[in-house]
Amino acid sequence: MPSETLWEIAKAEVEKRGSNGNEGDGVESGEKSVFFIGSKNGGKTTIILRCLDRDEPAKPTLALEYTYGRRAKGHNTPKDIAHFWELGGGTSLLDLISIPITSDTLRTFSIVLVLDLSKPNDLWPTMENLLQATRSHVDKVIMKLGRTNSKSASEMRQKIWSNMQKEHPDRELIDPFPVPLVIIGSKYDIFQDFDSEKRKVICKTLRFVAHYYGASLMFTSKSEALLLKIRGVINQLAFGVDKSRSICVDQNKPLFITAGMDSLCQIGPPPVPDNDIGKFHAHTPMELWKKVYEQLFPPKSMRTLKDARDPARDPQYAESDVDEMRVQKDQELEQYKRNASKSWKQIDLDF
């Protein structure tokens, strides 16, 4: 009798896990996915390496990278597996967001948005573009899931409210993100030297955004103490360890606010004089906060935000045979463009 193929073994293992769990939802199998998105060179790779106890220098992430970690629940028990995805290039590679987020992974999926606090002018457009693109794709996946498994889709929509207490005064005023979301402000060591008023605007704005989306918010830097706190949060997403309920809302200290622990009353109104707030024409609270924030920190051209190196031309991915063929195809494309241009010029347009 021929030995089983690797595919057959894997298929049998998945079926076995599914029979022991709830329709193979991934919870019992101990597999979760965490997707890191955010500012270019914002420190996403450093956070992942720290969470995985890997003592190696962080390299620039050029496109979409994957790694994983394992954690034992106890002696003689299967290890939990966490899948870590990281999107490089800031906002330049939004199309790649759809790759790790599928109907199979969504029920155990979390998003970590890392924002570079040292570049406040890039902060809002980076956050807005990435969250809008991610939410749009997640909504599509949930709708698709609903057509084949309406119960699971319904449970997912209910689950997004799990961090908000039923008696919370803001329950009717917020719009939770469809999957667990953590917002991390990186490079706090630079941010802490900003002018007090600038820090106040950034802190209040991020607190509002995080609370509105039902997300956790925390600041970090290269400080070992802060990295350990972040590691605890990521481990909760990846391995389901105990969730921290600590809170720090002091703008003179690194913020640390677990989802559902803040309130609009504590955050207060957008930081503008009362007689000036009427000058901002906005249709939603989020739009109002955006206009107030961008008055102090006008966004740079999106062209600079989307400026990313071409992974195909990066020396660390050099492959002589492939590169030679790429050069040949580039030359053929240029020749085609020249020929096409000549053809159009030779056409006699008779009007």
Secondary structure, DSSP 8 states (H G I E B T S, - for coil): -----HHHHHHHHHHHHHHHSSTT-STTTTEEEEEEEESTTSSHHHHHHHHTT--S------SEEEEEEEEE-STTS-EEEEEEEEE-STTTTGGGGGTT--TTTGGGEEEEEEEETT-HHHHHHHHHHHHHHHHHHHHHHHHHHHHH-HHHHHHHHHHTTTTS-TT-TTTTT----SS-EEEEEE-HHHHTTS-HHHHHHHHHHHHHHHHHTT-EEEE--S-HHHHHHHHHHHHHHHH-------EE--TTS--EE-TTS--HHHH-S-SS-TTTGGGS--SSHHHHHHHHHHHHS----HHHHT----GGG-GGG--HHHHHHHHHHHHHHHHHHHHHHHHHHH-----
